């Protein structure tokens, strides 16, 4: 049973709109859209509405529910999209929707209802950021789909049409924030968000992801990224942001069909706690959380619950992990983390020891 919120824990302002469920990604062989006649049962595309329905329900009826304050989302206006995306790209999406939809890039389907859902995802994320900027709360979570962190200024990619987090960062910078740090813990490289801020000295993008390669013309081989949460936020310490955007994807869980990494609820809980500590130290607690991947229909919801428990700094877990027994050689993980820390100290200019 959940306890009542205390001043030290606070609450999380969750922004959501049921209209985002109208994005129907179809069925086939995983995310390919291929429908062979020799298969009797075709699976739903991994980025389907069921995964997000469970995220909504666990926050409404799970032990964390008393710590959640619900807010309605809204659709983004087309001019708002131009802070991150080009006019030509937005026009292509509008035309695709007007023509009845199509596969925009591999595995990324814009079907009837998808464009409306994408506009809702972008606008809902902007509303969550504005809630913080206007001083109505320090913790906000944009529970949105379709996801966005692969969407680049000029093209869609990896189930993503509009870069929800990127738009929120632009809004924060345009509203007077000096520096914004993005920490992306999705299992896949947040390439779209990174591309949007390559030339910006006001935004730091950090992506913690598995070692994956390209998956088509829309997603070439990933560039350098930095595993910095595990190095105790050294980059954040030196960057000194006044806003943090935590981009979360539960596809880095041990049981996700699209990631298969080693995180369980305890790991997500600890990441939430670390990021909350960085936000409290540098940003007066101002932290926007933006939903991305996470494709295990049930376990993703559990991992979300654990992440938000960590963000709230709750003293004890509210929900036990139903499937967390995953064997792991801890010594190997420690060795890898130490090598990453050493590499960063030696090669990344602003992380070098004075």
C-alpha positions as CSV (number, residue, x, y, z in Angstrom):
1,X,0.0,0.0,0.0
2,X,1.4,3.4,-0.9
3,X,2.0,6.0,1.7
4,X,0.7,9.6,1.5
5,X,3.1,12.0,-0.2
6,X,5.5,13.9,2.1
7,X,7.1,17.3,1.5
8,X,10.5,15.6,1.0
9,X,9.1,13.4,-1.7
10,X,6.6,15.8,-3.4
11,X,4.6,14.6,-6.4
12,X,5.1,14.2,-10.1
13,X,2.9,16.1,-12.6
14,X,2.0,13.6,-15.3
15,X,0.8,15.0,-18.7
16,X,-1.2,12.6,-20.8
17,X,-4.0,12.5,-23.5
18,X,-5.9,9.4,-24.6
19,X,-5.8,10.7,-28.2
20,X,-2.2,9.4,-28.4
21,X,-3.7,5.9,-28.4
22,X,-5.1,6.6,-32.0
23,X,-1.6,5.9,-33.5
24,X,-2.1,2.3,-34.9
25,X,1.2,0.8,-35.9
26,X,-0.4,-2.4,-37.3
27,X,0.6,-6.0,-37.2
28,X,3.3,-8.1,-39.0
29,X,6.6,-9.7,-38.2
30,X,7.9,-7.6,-35.3
31,X,8.2,-4.0,-36.7
32,X,8.7,-4.8,-40.4
33,X,5.1,-4.6,-41.5
34,X,5.6,-7.9,-43.4
35,X,2.6,-10.1,-43.4
36,X,3.5,-13.5,-44.8
37,X,0.6,-15.7,-45.7
38,X,2.1,-18.8,-44.2
39,X,1.8,-17.4,-40.6
40,X,-1.6,-17.7,-38.9
41,X,-0.8,-15.3,-36.1
42,X,0.9,-11.9,-36.7
43,X,2.2,-9.8,-33.7
44,X,1.5,-6.2,-33.0
45,X,4.2,-3.7,-33.9
46,X,6.3,-3.3,-30.7
47,X,5.4,0.4,-30.5
48,X,1.7,-0.3,-29.9
49,X,-0.8,1.3,-27.6
50,X,-1.0,-1.6,-25.1
51,X,2.4,-0.7,-23.7
52,X,1.4,2.8,-22.9
53,X,-2.1,1.8,-21.6
54,X,-0.3,-0.2,-18.9
55,X,2.0,2.7,-18.1
56,X,-1.1,4.9,-17.6
57,X,-2.9,2.3,-15.5
58,X,0.0,1.5,-13.2
59,X,0.3,5.2,-12.4
60,X,-3.4,5.5,-11.8
61,X,-4.0,2.3,-9.8
62,X,-0.5,1.2,-8.7
63,X,1.1,2.0,-5.3
64,X,2.6,5.2,-6.6
65,X,-0.8,6.7,-7.5
66,X,-1.0,9.0,-4.5
67,X,2.2,10.7,-5.7
68,X,0.8,11.5,-9.1
69,X,-1.0,14.7,-10.3
70,X,-2.7,14.3,-13.6
71,X,-2.8,17.0,-16.3
72,X,-4.3,17.0,-19.8
73,X,-2.1,17.3,-22.9
74,X,-2.7,19.3,-26.1
75,X,-1.8,19.2,-29.7
76,X,1.3,21.2,-30.9
77,X,0.7,23.9,-33.4
78,X,2.6,23.5,-36.7
79,X,4.7,26.7,-36.2
80,X,5.9,25.3,-32.8
81,X,7.5,22.3,-34.6
82,X,9.8,24.6,-36.5
83,X,12.0,25.3,-33.5
84,X,13.5,21.8,-34.1
85,X,12.3,20.5,-37.4
86,X,12.5,22.1,-40.9
87,X,9.5,23.4,-42.8
88,X,10.2,20.9,-45.6
89,X,10.1,17.9,-43.3
90,X,6.9,19.0,-41.5
91,X,5.3,19.5,-44.9
92,X,6.2,16.0,-45.9
93,X,4.5,14.6,-42.8
94,X,1.4,16.7,-43.3
95,X,1.2,15.5,-46.9
96,X,1.6,11.9,-45.9
97,X,-1.2,12.2,-43.5
98,X,-3.4,13.9,-46.0
99,X,-2.7,11.1,-48.5
100,X,-3.9,8.4,-46.0
101,X,-0.5,7.6,-44.5
102,X,2.5,5.4,-45.5
103,X,5.7,3.9,-44.2
104,X,7.8,6.9,-43.6
105,X,11.0,4.9,-43.1
106,X,11.7,1.3,-42.1
107,X,9.4,0.2,-39.3
108,X,7.9,3.7,-38.9
109,X,4.3,3.8,-40.1
110,X,2.2,6.9,-40.4
111,X,-1.3,5.6,-40.5
112,X,-4.7,7.4,-40.2
113,X,-4.6,8.9,-36.7
114,X,-0.9,8.8,-36.4
115,X,-0.2,12.4,-37.2
116,X,-2.8,13.6,-34.7
117,X,-1.2,11.4,-32.1
118,X,2.3,12.8,-33.0
119,X,1.0,16.4,-32.6
120,X,-0.5,15.5,-29.3
121,X,2.8,13.9,-28.1
122,X,4.8,17.0,-29.1
123,X,2.2,19.5,-27.6
124,X,1.9,17.4,-24.4
125,X,5.6,17.5,-23.9
126,X,5.7,21.2,-24.5
127,X,2.9,21.6,-21.9
128,X,4.9,19.6,-19.4
129,X,8.0,21.7,-19.9
130,X,5.9,24.9,-19.7
131,X,4.4,23.7,-16.4
132,X,8.0,23.7,-14.9
133,X,9.0,27.0,-16.6
134,X,6.0,28.8,-15.3
135,X,6.8,27.7,-11.7
136,X,3.8,25.4,-11.2
137,X,6.0,22.4,-10.3
138,X,9.5,21.1,-10.4
139,X,8.9,17.5,-11.5
140,X,6.9,16.8,-14.7
141,X,6.5,13.7,-16.8
142,X,5.3,13.7,-20.4
143,X,3.8,10.3,-20.9
144,X,3.7,10.4,-24.7
145,X,3.6,8.3,-27.9
146,X,4.7,8.1,-30.6
147,X,8.2,8.4,-29.2
148,X,10.6,11.1,-30.5
149,X,14.3,10.8,-29.7
150,X,15.3,9.3,-33.1
151,X,13.5,12.0,-35.1
152,X,16.0,14.3,-36.7
153,X,15.4,17.9,-37.8
154,X,14.9,16.7,-41.4
155,X,13.6,13.1,-41.2
156,X,11.7,10.5,-39.2
157,X,13.5,7.5,-37.8
158,X,13.0,4.5,-35.5
159,X,9.2,4.8,-34.8
160,X,9.7,8.6,-34.3
161,X,8.1,11.5,-36.2
162,X,8.6,14.5,-34.0
163,X,11.4,15.0,-31.5
164,X,9.3,15.6,-28.3
165,X,12.3,16.1,-26.0
166,X,14.1,18.3,-28.5
167,X,11.1,20.6,-28.9
168,X,11.0,20.9,-25.1
169,X,14.7,21.7,-24.8
170,X,14.2,24.5,-27.5
171,X,11.3,25.9,-25.5
172,X,13.3,26.0,-22.3
173,X,16.3,27.8,-24.0
174,X,13.9,30.2,-25.7
175,X,12.2,30.9,-22.4
176,X,15.4,32.0,-20.6
177,X,17.1,28.8,-19.4
178,X,20.9,29.3,-19.8
179,X,21.7,25.6,-20.2
180,X,19.7,22.4,-20.6
181,X,21.1,18.9,-20.1
182,X,19.5,15.9,-21.8
183,X,20.1,12.4,-20.3
184,X,18.7,9.7,-22.4
185,X,18.5,6.2,-20.9
186,X,16.6,4.5,-23.7
187,X,18.4,1.3,-25.0
188,X,19.0,3.0,-28.4
189,X,21.1,6.0,-29.2
190,X,19.1,9.3,-28.9
191,X,20.6,10.3,-32.3
192,X,17.8,12.7,-33.3
193,X,18.1,14.8,-30.2
194,X,21.9,14.8,-30.4
195,X,21.8,16.0,-34.0
196,X,19.5,18.9,-33.1
197,X,22.0,20.3,-30.7
198,X,25.4,19.4,-32.2
199,X,26.2,23.1,-32.8
200,X,24.7,24.3,-29.5
201,X,26.8,25.3,-26.5
202,X,23.6,25.7,-24.4
203,X,22.5,22.0,-24.6
204,X,24.4,18.9,-23.5
205,X,23.0,15.6,-24.8
206,X,24.1,12.4,-23.1
207,X,22.9,9.0,-24.3
208,X,23.3,5.7,-22.5
209,X,22.6,3.0,-25.0
210,X,23.6,-0.5,-26.1
211,X,26.2,-1.0,-28.8
212,X,23.9,-1.1,-31.8
213,X,24.7,-0.3,-35.4
214,X,22.7,1.3,-38.3
215,X,19.2,0.1,-39.2
216,X,18.8,1.8,-42.5
217,X,19.4,5.1,-44.4
218,X,17.4,7.0,-41.7
219,X,19.8,5.8,-38.9
220,X,23.5,5.6,-39.9
221,X,26.1,4.3,-37.5
222,X,25.9,6.1,-34.2
223,X,28.6,8.6,-33.3
224,X,30.4,9.1,-30.0
225,X,28.3,9.2,-26.9
226,X,29.2,9.2,-23.2
227,X,28.1,6.9,-20.3
228,X,28.2,9.6,-17.7
229,X,25.4,8.8,-15.2
230,X,27.6,5.9,-14.0
231,X,30.5,8.3,-13.6
232,X,28.5,10.2,-11.0
233,X,27.4,12.9,-13.3
234,X,30.8,14.4,-14.0
235,X,29.7,16.0,-17.2
236,X,26.6,17.5,-15.5
237,X,28.8,18.8,-12.7
238,X,31.0,20.7,-15.2
239,X,28.2,21.8,-17.6
240,X,26.0,23.2,-14.7
241,X,22.6,23.1,-16.3
242,X,19.6,24.9,-14.9
243,X,17.2,22.3,-16.4
244,X,17.5,18.6,-16.9
245,X,15.5,16.5,-19.3
246,X,15.5,12.8,-18.5
247,X,14.5,10.8,-21.6
248,X,13.4,7.4,-20.5
249,X,12.9,4.1,-22.3
250,X,12.3,0.8,-20.6
251,X,13.7,-1.1,-23.5
252,X,17.0,-1.3,-21.6
253,X,15.3,-3.8,-19.3
254,X,16.6,-7.4,-19.1
255,X,13.4,-8.7,-20.7
256,X,12.6,-6.2,-23.4
257,X,12.2,-7.7,-26.9
258,X,13.8,-4.6,-28.5
259,X,16.8,-4.0,-26.2
260,X,17.7,-7.0,-24.0
261,X,20.0,-5.1,-21.7
262,X,20.5,-6.0,-18.0
263,X,18.4,-3.4,-16.1
264,X,15.7,-4.5,-13.7
265,X,13.5,-2.4,-11.5
266,X,16.3,-1.8,-8.9
267,X,18.5,-0.3,-11.7
268,X,15.8,2.0,-12.9
269,X,15.0,3.0,-9.4
270,X,18.6,3.9,-8.8
271,X,18.9,5.9,-12.0
272,X,15.8,7.9,-11.0
273,X,17.4,8.6,-7.7
274,X,20.7,9.7,-9.3
275,X,19.0,12.1,-11.8
276,X,16.8,13.6,-9.1
277,X,20.0,14.3,-7.1
278,X,21.6,16.0,-10.0
279,X,18.4,18.1,-10.6
280,X,18.3,19.1,-6.9
281,X,21.9,20.1,-6.9
282,X,22.1,22.1,-10.2
283,X,18.6,23.0,-11.3
284,X,16.6,23.7,-8.1
285,X,14.9,20.4,-8.6
286,X,13.6,21.2,-12.1
287,X,13.3,18.0,-14.0
288,X,11.3,17.1,-17.1
289,X,10.9,13.4,-17.9
290,X,9.9,12.4,-21.4
291,X,8.8,8.9,-22.4
292,X,10.4,7.0,-25.3
293,X,10.7,3.2,-25.8
294,X,9.9,0.2,-23.7
295,X,8.2,-2.6,-25.5
296,X,7.6,-5.4,-23.0
297,X,3.9,-4.7,-22.6
298,X,3.8,-5.5,-18.8
299,X,7.4,-5.2,-17.5
300,X,7.9,-1.7,-19.0
301,X,5.1,-0.4,-16.8
302,X,6.8,-1.9,-13.7
303,X,10.2,-0.3,-14.7
304,X,8.5,3.1,-15.2
305,X,7.0,2.7,-11.7
306,X,10.4,2.0,-10.3
307,X,12.0,5.0,-12.1
308,X,9.5,7.4,-10.7
309,X,9.9,5.9,-7.2
310,X,13.6,6.8,-7.6
311,X,12.8,10.3,-8.8
312,X,10.6,10.8,-5.8
313,X,13.4,9.7,-3.5
314,X,11.1,7.3,-1.7
315,X,12.8,5.5,1.2
316,X,11.5,2.0,0.3
317,X,10.3,0.4,-2.9
318,X,6.5,0.5,-3.3
319,X,6.4,-2.3,-5.8
320,X,8.4,-5.6,-5.8
321,X,9.9,-6.9,-9.0
322,X,8.0,-9.9,-10.4
323,X,10.7,-11.2,-12.7
324,X,14.0,-9.6,-11.7
325,X,16.1,-12.7,-11.2
326,X,18.7,-12.2,-13.8
327,X,22.2,-13.7,-13.4
328,X,25.0,-11.2,-14.0
329,X,28.8,-11.1,-13.6
330,X,29.1,-7.9,-11.5
331,X,32.8,-7.9,-11.7
332,X,32.7,-7.6,-15.5
333,X,30.2,-4.6,-15.3
334,X,32.5,-2.8,-12.8
335,X,35.5,-3.3,-15.1
336,X,33.6,-1.9,-18.1
337,X,32.5,1.1,-16.2
338,X,36.0,1.9,-14.9
339,X,37.3,1.7,-18.5
340,X,34.7,4.1,-19.7
341,X,35.5,6.5,-17.0
342,X,39.2,6.3,-17.8
343,X,38.5,6.9,-21.5
344,X,36.4,10.0,-20.8
345,X,39.0,11.5,-18.5
346,X,41.7,11.0,-21.2
347,X,39.9,12.0,-24.3
348,X,36.9,14.4,-23.6
349,X,38.3,17.9,-23.3
350,X,36.0,19.4,-20.6
351,X,36.3,16.2,-18.5
352,X,40.0,16.1,-18.3
353,X,41.5,16.6,-14.8
354,X,43.0,20.1,-14.4
